[in-house]
Amino acid sequence: MNEEVEMALAEANEGMENTLTHLVSELNKIRTGRATPSMLSSVMVEYYGTPTPLAQVANVSTSDARTLTVQPWEKSILTDVVKAIQNANLGLNPQNNGEMVIIAVPMLTEERRRDLVKQAKAAGEFSKVGIRAKRKDANDFIKELKADGLSEDNAKTSEDNVQNMTNDFIAKVDKIVDTKEIDIMKV
């Protein structure tokens, strides 16, 4: 019976970790005003008829805090890269100089920064919902075990462990979102 409880706790922990990982990847997509290659991670380029991630057909780098450079491995796809960046709706205006694509990352306005903070907080709330769903799954499983003969004390202790784990992960979400908010609002 205790093995099943441990398994439920481990499964809940893994699910909560995955939710946290997903949050970090979602927040990395939110622009902070500085140029980072991860800004273009969602861009898909039409490469020989197949949508391909930009990082698989070009070298993406930063030349300074406000400029991204994209060096395709084949010059023939320069226009496709420009079109893909424009179609990605990132608010960027890529320039093709015949050798590479240069993207000047514009400064964020105060209003846009506030919108991005709201977006980051929404992603944090979505993650909290996911964490609470994992808590509910674990608690439901513990209740099933209790019906099958798990003692009242073990069930209560297990539910407390799940709640403590949930509180820890929600605190981590809050910390990650707060850090991103500070990063976004920094001029």
TIRO-2110 file (N, C-alpha, C; in Angstrom, 1 decimal):
// TIRO-2110
0.8, -1.2, 0.0, N, 1, A
0.0, 0.0, 0.0, CA, 1, A
0.9, 1.3, 0.0, C, 1, A
2.0, 1.3, 0.8, N, 2, A
2.8, 2.4, 0.9, CA, 2, A
3.6, 2.6, -0.5, C, 2, A
3.9, 1.6, -1.2, N, 3, A
4.5, 1.7, -2.5, CA, 3, A
3.6, 2.5, -3.4, C, 3, A
2.3, 2.2, -3.4, N, 4, A
1.3, 2.9, -4.2, CA, 4, A
1.2, 4.3, -3.9, C, 4, A
1.3, 4.7, -2.6, N, 5, A
1.3, 6.1, -2.2, CA, 5, A
2.5, 6.8, -2.7, C, 5, A
3.7, 6.1, -2.5, N, 6, A
5.0, 6.7, -3.0, CA, 6, A
4.9, 6.9, -4.5, C, 6, A
4.3, 6.0, -5.2, N, 7, A
4.2, 6.1, -6.7, CA, 7, A
3.3, 7.3, -7.0, C, 7, A
2.2, 7.5, -6.3, N, 8, A
1.3, 8.6, -6.6, CA, 8, A
2.0, 9.9, -6.3, C, 8, A
2.8, 10.0, -5.2, N, 9, A
3.5, 11.2, -4.9, CA, 9, A
4.6, 11.5, -6.0, C, 9, A
5.3, 10.4, -6.4, N, 10, A
6.3, 10.6, -7.5, CA, 10, A
5.7, 11.0, -8.8, C, 10, A
4.5, 10.5, -9.1, N, 11, A
3.8, 10.8, -10.4, CA, 11, A
3.4, 12.3, -10.3, C, 11, A
2.8, 12.7, -9.1, N, 12, A
2.4, 14.1, -9.0, CA, 12, A
3.6, 15.0, -9.1, C, 12, A
4.7, 14.7, -8.5, N, 13, A
5.9, 15.5, -8.5, CA, 13, A
6.4, 15.6, -10.0, C, 13, A
6.4, 14.5, -10.7, N, 14, A
6.9, 14.6, -12.1, CA, 14, A
6.0, 15.5, -12.9, C, 14, A
4.7, 15.3, -12.7, N, 15, A
3.7, 16.2, -13.5, CA, 15, A
3.9, 17.6, -13.2, C, 15, A
4.1, 18.0, -11.9, N, 16, A
4.3, 19.3, -11.5, CA, 16, A
5.7, 19.9, -12.1, C, 16, A
6.7, 19.1, -12.1, N, 17, A
8.0, 19.5, -12.7, CA, 17, A
7.8, 19.8, -14.2, C, 17, A
7.0, 18.9, -14.9, N, 18, A
6.7, 19.1, -16.3, CA, 18, A
6.0, 20.4, -16.5, C, 18, A
5.1, 20.7, -15.7, N, 19, A
4.3, 22.0, -15.8, CA, 19, A
5.2, 23.2, -15.6, C, 19, A
6.2, 23.1, -14.7, N, 20, A
7.2, 24.1, -14.5, CA, 20, A
8.1, 24.3, -15.7, C, 20, A
8.5, 23.2, -16.3, N, 21, A
9.3, 23.2, -17.5, CA, 21, A
8.6, 23.9, -18.6, C, 21, A
7.3, 23.6, -18.7, N, 22, A
6.5, 24.2, -19.8, CA, 22, A
6.4, 25.7, -19.6, C, 22, A
6.2, 26.1, -18.3, N, 23, A
6.1, 27.5, -18.0, CA, 23, A
7.3, 28.2, -18.4, C, 23, A
8.5, 27.7, -18.1, N, 24, A
9.7, 28.3, -18.4, CA, 24, A
9.9, 28.5, -20.0, C, 24, A
9.5, 27.4, -20.7, N, 25, A
9.6, 27.5, -22.2, CA, 25, A
8.6, 28.6, -22.7, C, 25, A
7.4, 28.7, -22.1, N, 26, A
6.4, 29.7, -22.6, CA, 26, A
6.9, 31.1, -22.2, C, 26, A
7.5, 31.3, -21.1, N, 27, A
8.0, 32.6, -20.7, CA, 27, A
9.3, 33.0, -21.6, C, 27, A
10.0, 32.0, -22.0, N, 28, A
11.2, 32.3, -22.9, CA, 28, A
10.7, 32.9, -24.2, C, 28, A
9.5, 32.6, -24.6, N, 29, A
8.9, 33.2, -25.9, CA, 29, A
8.5, 34.6, -25.8, C, 29, A
8.4, 35.1, -24.5, N, 30, A
7.9, 36.5, -24.3, CA, 30, A
9.1, 37.4, -24.4, C, 30, A
9.1, 38.4, -25.2, N, 31, A
10.2, 39.3, -25.4, CA, 31, A
10.4, 40.2, -24.2, C, 31, A
11.6, 40.5, -24.0, N, 32, A
12.0, 41.4, -22.9, CA, 32, A
12.6, 42.7, -23.3, C, 32, A
12.7, 42.9, -24.6, N, 33, A
13.4, 44.1, -25.1, CA, 33, A
14.8, 43.9, -25.5, C, 33, A
15.4, 42.9, -25.0, N, 34, A
16.8, 42.5, -25.5, CA, 34, A
16.7, 41.4, -26.5, C, 34, A
17.6, 41.5, -27.4, N, 35, A
17.7, 40.5, -28.5, CA, 35, A
18.2, 39.2, -28.0, C, 35, A
17.5, 38.1, -28.1, N, 36, A
18.0, 36.8, -27.8, CA, 36, A
17.6, 35.8, -28.9, C, 36, A
18.4, 34.8, -29.2, N, 37, A
18.1, 33.9, -30.2, CA, 37, A
16.8, 33.1, -30.0, C, 37, A
16.5, 32.9, -28.7, N, 38, A
15.3, 32.2, -28.3, CA, 38, A
14.0, 32.9, -28.8, C, 38, A
14.1, 34.2, -29.1, N, 39, A
12.9, 34.9, -29.6, CA, 39, A
12.4, 34.3, -30.9, C, 39, A
13.3, 33.7, -31.6, N, 40, A
12.9, 33.1, -32.9, CA, 40, A
12.7, 31.6, -32.9, C, 40, A
12.6, 31.1, -31.7, N, 41, A
12.5, 29.6, -31.5, CA, 41, A
11.2, 29.1, -32.1, C, 41, A
10.1, 29.9, -32.2, N, 42, A
8.8, 29.4, -32.7, CA, 42, A
8.7, 29.6, -34.2, C, 42, A
9.7, 30.2, -34.9, N, 43, A
9.7, 30.5, -36.3, CA, 43, A
9.9, 29.2, -37.1, C, 43, A
9.0, 28.9, -38.0, N, 44, A
9.1, 27.8, -38.9, CA, 44, A
9.3, 28.2, -40.3, C, 44, A
10.3, 27.7, -41.0, N, 45, A
10.7, 28.1, -42.3, CA, 45, A
10.3, 27.0, -43.3, C, 45, A
9.7, 27.4, -44.4, N, 46, A
9.3, 26.5, -45.5, CA, 46, A
10.6, 26.0, -46.2, C, 46, A
11.1, 24.8, -45.9, N, 47, A
12.4, 24.3, -46.4, CA, 47, A
12.1, 23.1, -47.2, C, 47, A
12.2, 23.2, -48.5, N, 48, A
11.9, 22.1, -49.5, CA, 48, A
10.6, 21.5, -49.2, C, 48, A
9.6, 22.5, -49.0, N, 49, A
8.2, 22.1, -48.9, CA, 49, A
7.8, 21.6, -47.5, C, 49, A
8.7, 21.6, -46.6, N, 50, A
8.5, 21.1, -45.2, CA, 50, A
8.7, 22.2, -44.2, C, 50, A
7.7, 22.5, -43.3, N, 51, A
7.9, 23.5, -42.3, CA, 51, A
9.0, 23.0, -41.3, C, 51, A
10.1, 23.8, -41.2, N, 52, A
11.3, 23.4, -40.4, CA, 52, A
11.6, 24.5, -39.4, C, 52, A
12.0, 24.1, -38.2, N, 53, A
12.4, 25.2, -37.2, CA, 53, A
13.6, 26.0, -37.8, C, 53, A
13.5, 27.3, -37.6, N, 54, A
14.6, 28.2, -38.1, CA, 54, A
16.0, 27.7, -37.6, C, 54, A
16.1, 27.2, -36.4, N, 55, A
17.4, 26.8, -35.9, CA, 55, A
18.0, 25.7, -36.6, C, 55, A
17.2, 24.9, -37.4, N, 56, A
17.7, 23.8, -38.1, CA, 56, A
18.1, 24.1, -39.5, C, 56, A
17.9, 25.4, -40.0, N, 57, A
18.3, 25.8, -41.3, CA, 57, A
19.2, 27.0, -41.3, C, 57, A
19.4, 27.5, -40.1, N, 58, A
20.2, 28.8, -40.0, CA, 58, A
20.9, 28.9, -38.7, C, 58, A
21.9, 29.7, -38.6, N, 59, A
22.6, 30.1, -37.4, CA, 59, A
22.0, 31.4, -36.9, C, 59, A
21.4, 31.4, -35.7, N, 60, A
20.8, 32.6, -35.1, CA, 60, A
21.7, 33.0, -34.0, C, 60, A
22.1, 34.3, -34.1, N, 61, A
22.9, 34.9, -33.0, CA, 61, A
22.6, 36.3, -32.8, C, 61, A
23.2, 36.9, -31.7, N, 62, A
23.0, 38.3, -31.4, CA, 62, A
24.3, 39.0, -31.7, C, 62, A
24.3, 40.1, -32.4, N, 63, A
25.5, 40.9, -32.6, CA, 63, A
25.7, 42.0, -31.5, C, 63, A
24.5, 42.4, -31.0, N, 64, A
24.5, 43.3, -29.8, CA, 64, A
23.2, 43.2, -29.1, C, 64, A
22.9, 44.0, -28.1, N, 65, A
21.7, 43.8, -27.3, CA, 65, A
20.4, 44.1, -28.0, C, 65, A
20.5, 44.7, -29.2, N, 66, A
19.3, 45.1, -30.0, CA, 66, A
19.3, 44.5, -31.4, C, 66, A
20.2, 43.7, -31.7, N, 67, A
20.3, 43.1, -33.1, CA, 67, A
20.4, 41.6, -33.1, C, 67, A
19.6, 41.0, -33.9, N, 68, A
19.7, 39.5, -34.1, CA, 68, A
20.2, 39.4, -35.6, C, 68, A
21.0, 38.4, -35.8, N, 69, A
21.5, 38.0, -37.1, CA, 69, A
21.1, 36.5, -37.4, C, 69, A
20.6, 36.3, -38.6, N, 70, A
20.2, 35.0, -39.0, CA, 70, A
21.0, 34.6, -40.3, C, 70, A
21.9, 33.7, -40.2, N, 71, A
22.8, 33.3, -41.3, CA, 71, A
22.3, 31.9, -41.8, C, 71, A
21.5, 31.9, -42.8, N, 72, A
21.0, 30.6, -43.4, CA, 72, A
22.2, 29.8, -43.9, C, 72, A
22.0, 28.5, -43.8, N, 73, A
23.1, 27.6, -44.3, CA, 73, A
23.1, 27.5, -45.9, C, 73, A
21.9, 27.9, -46.4, N, 74, A
21.8, 28.0, -47.9, CA, 74, A
21.3, 29.4, -48.2, C, 74, A
22.0, 30.1, -49.1, N, 75, A
21.5, 31.5, -49.4, CA, 75, A
20.2, 31.5, -50.1, C, 75, A
19.9, 30.4, -50.8, N, 76, A
18.7, 30.3, -51.6, CA, 76, A
17.4, 30.5, -50.7, C, 76, A
17.5, 30.3, -49.4, N, 77, A
16.3, 30.4, -48.6, CA, 77, A
16.2, 31.7, -47.8, C, 77, A
17.0, 32.7, -48.1, N, 78, A
17.0, 34.0, -47.4, CA, 78, A
15.6, 34.6, -47.5, C, 78, A
15.0, 34.6, -48.6, N, 79, A
13.6, 35.2, -48.7, CA, 79, A
12.6, 34.4, -47.9, C, 79, A
12.8, 33.1, -47.9, N, 80, A
11.9, 32.2, -47.1, CA, 80, A
12.0, 32.5, -45.6, C, 80, A
13.3, 32.8, -45.2, N, 81, A
13.5, 33.1, -43.8, CA, 81, A
12.9, 34.4, -43.4, C, 81, A
13.0, 35.4, -44.3, N, 82, A
12.4, 36.7, -44.0, CA, 82, A
10.9, 36.6, -43.9, C, 82, A
10.3, 35.8, -44.9, N, 83, A
8.9, 35.7, -44.9, CA, 83, A
8.4, 34.9, -43.6, C, 83, A
9.1, 33.9, -43.2, N, 84, A
8.8, 33.2, -42.0, CA, 84, A
8.8, 34.0, -40.8, C, 84, A
9.8, 34.9, -40.6, N, 85, A
9.9, 35.8, -39.5, CA, 85, A
8.8, 36.8, -39.5, C, 85, A
8.4, 37.3, -40.6, N, 86, A
7.3, 38.2, -40.7, CA, 86, A
6.0, 37.6, -40.4, C, 86, A
5.8, 36.3, -40.9, N, 87, A
4.6, 35.6, -40.6, CA, 87, A
4.4, 35.1, -39.2, C, 87, A
5.5, 35.1, -38.4, N, 88, A
5.5, 34.6, -37.1, CA, 88, A
4.8, 35.6, -36.1, C, 88, A
4.5, 36.8, -36.6, N, 89, A
3.8, 37.8, -35.8, CA, 89, A
4.6, 38.1, -34.5, C, 89, A
5.8, 38.3, -34.6, N, 90, A
6.7, 38.7, -33.4, CA, 90, A
6.9, 40.2, -33.3, C, 90, A
6.4, 40.9, -34.3, N, 91, A
6.6, 42.4, -34.2, CA, 91, A
8.0, 42.8, -34.7, C, 91, A
8.6, 41.9, -35.4, N, 92, A
10.0, 42.2, -35.9, CA, 92, A
10.0, 42.5, -37.4, C, 92, A
10.9, 43.3, -37.8, N, 93, A
11.0, 43.7, -39.2, CA, 93, A
12.4, 43.2, -39.8, C, 93, A
12.5, 42.0, -40.3, N, 94, A
13.8, 41.5, -40.8, CA, 94, A
14.2, 42.2, -42.1, C, 94, A
15.5, 42.4, -42.2, N, 95, A
16.1, 43.0, -43.4, CA, 95, A
17.1, 42.0, -44.0, C, 95, A
17.0, 41.8, -45.3, N, 96, A
17.8, 40.8, -46.0, CA, 96, A
18.9, 41.6, -46.7, C, 96, A
20.2, 41.4, -46.4, N, 97, A
21.3, 42.1, -47.1, CA, 97, A
22.0, 41.2, -48.1, C, 97, A
21.4, 40.1, -48.5, N, 98, A
21.9, 39.3, -49.5, CA, 98, A
22.8, 38.2, -49.0, C, 98, A
23.4, 38.4, -47.8, N, 99, A
24.2, 37.4, -47.1, CA, 99, A
23.5, 36.8, -45.9, C, 99, A
22.8, 37.6, -45.2, N, 100, A
22.2, 37.2, -43.9, CA, 100, A
20.9, 38.1, -43.7, C, 100, A
20.2, 37.7, -42.7, N, 101, A
19.0, 38.5, -42.3, CA, 101, A
19.4, 39.2, -41.0, C, 101, A
19.1, 40.5, -41.0, N, 102, A
19.5, 41.3, -39.8, CA, 102, A
18.1, 41.8, -39.3, C, 102, A
18.0, 41.7, -38.0, N, 103, A
16.7, 42.1, -37.3, CA, 103, A
17.0, 43.0, -36.2, C, 103, A
16.6, 44.3, -36.3, N, 104, A
16.7, 45.3, -35.3, CA, 104, A
15.5, 45.1, -34.3, C, 104, A
15.8, 44.8, -33.1, N, 105, A
14.8, 44.6, -32.1, CA, 105, A
14.4, 45.9, -31.5, C, 105, A
13.1, 46.4, -31.8, N, 106, A
12.7, 47.7, -31.3, CA, 106, A
12.6, 47.7, -29.8, C, 106, A
12.7, 48.9, -29.2, N, 107, A
12.5, 49.2, -27.8, CA, 107, A
11.0, 48.9, -27.5, C, 107, A
10.7, 48.4, -26.4, N, 108, A
9.4, 48.1, -26.0, CA, 108, A
8.8, 49.4, -25.3, C, 108, A
7.6, 49.7, -25.7, N, 109, A
6.9, 50.9, -25.0, CA, 109, A
6.4, 50.4, -23.7, C, 109, A
6.1, 51.4, -22.8, N, 110, A
5.6, 51.1, -21.5, CA, 110, A
4.3, 50.3, -21.5, C, 110, A
3.4, 50.6, -22.5, N, 111, A
2.2, 49.9, -22.6, CA, 111, A
2.4, 48.5, -23.1, C, 111, A
3.4, 48.3, -24.0, N, 112, A
3.7, 46.9, -24.5, CA, 112, A
4.3, 46.1, -23.4, C, 112, A
5.1, 46.7, -22.5, N, 113, A
5.7, 46.0, -21.4, CA, 113, A
4.6, 45.5, -20.4, C, 113, A
3.7, 46.4, -20.2, N, 114, A
2.6, 46.0, -19.3, CA, 114, A
1.8, 44.8, -19.9, C, 114, A
1.5, 44.9, -21.2, N, 115, A
0.8, 43.8, -21.8, CA, 115, A
1.6, 42.5, -21.7, C, 115, A
2.9, 42.5, -21.9, N, 116, A
3.8, 41.3, -21.8, CA, 116, A
3.8, 40.8, -20.3, C, 116, A
3.7, 41.7, -19.4, N, 117, A
3.7, 41.3, -18.0, CA, 117, A
2.4, 40.5, -17.7, C, 117, A
1.3, 41.0, -18.3, N, 118, A
0.0, 40.4, -18.2, CA, 118, A
0.0, 39.0, -18.8, C, 118, A
0.7, 38.9, -19.9, N, 119, A
0.8, 37.6, -20.6, CA, 119, A
1.6, 36.6, -19.8, C, 119, A
2.7, 37.1, -19.2, N, 120, A
3.5, 36.3, -18.3, CA, 120, A
2.7, 35.8, -17.1, C, 120, A
1.9, 36.7, -16.5, N, 121, A
1.1, 36.3, -15.3, CA, 121, A
0.1, 35.3, -15.7, C, 121, A
-0.5, 35.5, -16.9, N, 122, A
-1.5, 34.5, -17.4, CA, 122, A
-0.9, 33.1, -17.6, C, 122, A
0.3, 33.1, -18.1, N, 123, A
1.0, 31.8, -18.3, CA, 123, A
1.3, 31.2, -16.9, C, 123, A
1.6, 32.0, -15.9, N, 124, A
1.8, 31.5, -14.5, CA, 124, A
0.5, 31.0, -13.9, C, 124, A
-0.6, 31.6, -14.1, N, 125, A
-1.9, 31.2, -13.6, CA, 125, A
-2.2, 29.8, -14.3, C, 125, A
-2.0, 29.7, -15.6, N, 126, A
-2.3, 28.5, -16.3, CA, 126, A
-1.4, 27.3, -15.7, C, 126, A
-0.2, 27.6, -15.4, N, 127, A
0.7, 26.6, -14.8, CA, 127, A
0.2, 26.2, -13.4, C, 127, A
-0.3, 27.2, -12.6, N, 128, A
-0.9, 26.9, -11.3, CA, 128, A
-2.1, 26.0, -11.4, C, 128, A
-2.9, 26.2, -12.4, N, 129, A
-4.1, 25.3, -12.7, CA, 129, A
-3.6, 23.9, -13.0, C, 129, A
-2.5, 23.8, -13.8, N, 130, A
-2.0, 22.5, -14.1, CA, 130, A
-1.4, 21.8, -12.8, C, 130, A
-0.8, 22.5, -12.0, N, 131, A
-0.2, 22.0, -10.7, CA, 131, A
-1.4, 21.5, -9.8, C, 131, A
-2.4, 22.3, -9.7, N, 132, A
-3.6, 21.9, -8.9, CA, 132, A
-4.3, 20.7, -9.4, C, 132, A
-4.3, 20.6, -10.7, N, 133, A
-4.9, 19.4, -11.4, CA, 133, A
-4.1, 18.1, -11.0, C, 133, A
-2.8, 18.2, -10.9, N, 134, A
-1.9, 17.1, -10.5, CA, 134, A
-2.2, 16.8, -9.0, C, 134, A
-2.4, 17.8, -8.2, N, 135, A
-2.7, 17.6, -6.8, CA, 135, A
-4.1, 16.8, -6.7, C, 135, A
-5.0, 17.2, -7.5, N, 136, A
-6.3, 16.6, -7.4, CA, 136, A
-6.2, 15.1, -7.8, C, 136, A
-5.5, 14.8, -8.9, N, 137, A
-5.3, 13.5, -9.3, CA, 137, A
-4.6, 12.6, -8.2, C, 137, A
-3.6, 13.2, -7.6, N, 138, A
-2.9, 12.4, -6.5, CA, 138, A
-3.9, 12.2, -5.3, C, 138, A
-4.6, 13.2, -4.9, N, 139, A
-5.5, 13.1, -3.8, CA, 139, A
-6.7, 12.1, -4.1, C, 139, A
-7.1, 12.1, -5.3, N, 140, A
-8.2, 11.1, -5.7, CA, 140, A
-7.7, 9.7, -5.6, C, 140, A
-6.4, 9.5, -6.1, N, 141, A
-5.8, 8.2, -6.0, CA, 141, A
-5.6, 7.8, -4.5, C, 141, A
-5.2, 8.7, -3.7, N, 142, A
-5.1, 8.4, -2.2, CA, 142, A
-6.5, 8.0, -1.6, C, 142, A
-7.5, 8.7, -2.0, N, 143, A
-8.9, 8.4, -1.5, CA, 143, A
-9.3, 7.0, -2.0, C, 143, A
-8.9, 6.6, -3.2, N, 144, A
-9.2, 5.3, -3.7, CA, 144, A
-8.5, 4.2, -2.8, C, 144, A
-7.2, 4.5, -2.5, N, 145, A
-6.4, 3.6, -1.7, CA, 145, A
-7.0, 3.5, -0.3, C, 145, A
-7.5, 4.6, 0.2, N, 146, A
-8.2, 4.7, 1.5, CA, 146, A
-9.4, 3.7, 1.5, C, 146, A
-10.1, 3.8, 0.4, N, 147, A
-11.3, 2.9, 0.3, CA, 147, A
-10.9, 1.5, 0.2, C, 147, A
-9.7, 1.2, -0.3, N, 148, A
-9.2, -0.2, -0.4, CA, 148, A
-8.4, -0.6, 0.8, C, 148, A
-8.4, 0.2, 1.9, N, 149, A
-7.8, -0.3, 3.1, CA, 149, A
-6.6, 0.5, 3.6, C, 149, A
-6.2, 1.6, 3.0, N, 150, A
-5.1, 2.5, 3.5, CA, 150, A
-5.6, 3.1, 4.8, C, 150, A
-4.8, 3.2, 5.8, N, 151, A
-5.2, 3.7, 7.1, CA, 151, A
-5.5, 5.2, 7.0, C, 151, A
-6.3, 5.6, 7.9, N, 152, A
-6.7, 7.1, 8.0, CA, 152, A
-5.5, 8.0, 8.2, C, 152, A
-4.6, 7.6, 9.1, N, 153, A
-3.3, 8.4, 9.3, CA, 153, A
-2.5, 8.4, 8.1, C, 153, A
-2.2, 7.3, 7.4, N, 154, A
-1.4, 7.3, 6.2, CA, 154, A
-2.1, 8.2, 5.1, C, 154, A
-3.4, 8.1, 5.0, N, 155, A
-4.1, 8.9, 4.0, CA, 155, A
-3.9, 10.4, 4.3, C, 155, A
-4.1, 10.8, 5.5, N, 156, A
-4.0, 12.2, 5.9, CA, 156, A
-2.5, 12.7, 5.7, C, 156, A
-1.5, 11.9, 6.1, N, 157, A
-0.1, 12.2, 5.9, CA, 157, A
0.2, 12.4, 4.4, C, 157, A
-0.3, 11.5, 3.6, N, 158, A
-0.1, 11.5, 2.2, CA, 158, A
-0.7, 12.8, 1.5, C, 158, A
-1.9, 13.1, 2.0, N, 159, A
-2.6, 14.3, 1.4, CA, 159, A
-1.9, 15.5, 1.9, C, 159, A
-1.3, 15.6, 3.1, N, 160, A
-0.5, 16.7, 3.5, CA, 160, A
0.7, 16.8, 2.7, C, 160, A
1.4, 15.7, 2.4, N, 161, A
2.6, 15.7, 1.6, CA, 161, A
2.3, 16.3, 0.2, C, 161, A
1.2, 15.9, -0.4, N, 162, A
0.7, 16.4, -1.7, CA, 162, A
0.5, 17.9, -1.6, C, 162, A
-0.2, 18.3, -0.6, N, 163, A
-0.4, 19.8, -0.4, CA, 163, A
0.9, 20.5, -0.3, C, 163, A
1.8, 20.0, 0.5, N, 164, A
3.1, 20.7, 0.7, CA, 164, A
3.9, 20.8, -0.7, C, 164, A
3.8, 19.7, -1.4, N, 165, A
4.4, 19.7, -2.7, CA, 165, A
3.8, 20.7, -3.6, C, 165, A
2.5, 20.8, -3.6, N, 166, A
1.7, 21.8, -4.4, CA, 166, A
2.1, 23.2, -4.0, C, 166, A
2.2, 23.5, -2.7, N, 167, A
2.6, 24.8, -2.3, CA, 167, A
4.0, 25.2, -2.7, C, 167, A
4.9, 24.2, -2.7, N, 168, A
6.3, 24.5, -3.1, CA, 168, A
6.3, 24.8, -4.6, C, 168, A
5.6, 24.1, -5.4, N, 169, A
5.6, 24.3, -6.9, CA, 169, A
4.9, 25.6, -7.2, C, 169, A
3.8, 26.0, -6.5, N, 170, A
3.2, 27.2, -6.8, CA, 170, A
4.1, 28.4, -6.4, C, 170, A
4.8, 28.2, -5.3, N, 171, A
5.8, 29.3, -4.9, CA, 171, A
6.9, 29.4, -6.0, C, 171, A
7.3, 28.3, -6.6, N, 172, A
8.3, 28.3, -7.7, CA, 172, A
7.7, 29.1, -8.9, C, 172, A
6.5, 28.8, -9.2, N, 173, A
5.8, 29.5, -10.3, CA, 173, A
5.8, 31.0, -10.1, C, 173, A
5.4, 31.4, -8.9, N, 174, A
5.4, 32.8, -8.5, CA, 174, A
6.7, 33.5, -8.7, C, 174, A
7.8, 32.8, -8.2, N, 175, A
9.1, 33.3, -8.3, CA, 175, A
9.6, 33.4, -9.7, C, 175, A
9.3, 32.4, -10.6, N, 176, A
9.7, 32.5, -12.0, CA, 176, A
9.0, 33.6, -12.7, C, 176, A
7.7, 33.8, -12.4, N, 177, A
6.9, 34.9, -13.1, CA, 177, A
7.4, 36.2, -12.6, C, 177, A
7.6, 36.4, -11.3, N, 178, A
8.1, 37.6, -10.7, CA, 178, A
9.5, 38.0, -11.4, C, 178, A
10.4, 37.0, -11.5, N, 179, A
11.6, 37.3, -12.2, CA, 179, A
11.4, 37.8, -13.6, C, 179, A
10.5, 37.1, -14.3, N, 180, A
10.2, 37.5, -15.7, CA, 180, A
9.6, 38.9, -15.8, C, 180, A
8.8, 39.2, -14.8, N, 181, A
8.2, 40.6, -14.8, CA, 181, A
9.2, 41.6, -14.6, C, 181, A
10.2, 41.4, -13.7, N, 182, A
11.3, 42.3, -13.5, CA, 182, A
12.1, 42.5, -14.8, C, 182, A
12.4, 41.4, -15.4, N, 183, A
13.1, 41.4, -16.7, CA, 183, A
12.4, 42.2, -17.8, C, 183, A
11.1, 42.0, -17.8, N, 184, A
10.3, 42.7, -18.9, CA, 184, A
10.3, 44.2, -18.6, C, 184, A
10.1, 44.6, -17.3, N, 185, A
9.9, 46.0, -17.0, CA, 185, A
11.2, 46.7, -17.0, C, 185, A
12.4, 46.0, -17.0, N, 186, A
13.7, 46.7, -17.0, CA, 186, A
13.9, 47.4, -18.4, C, 186, A
14.2, 48.7, -18.3, N, 187, A
14.4, 49.5, -19.5, CA, 187, A
15.8, 49.4, -20.0, C, 187, A
END
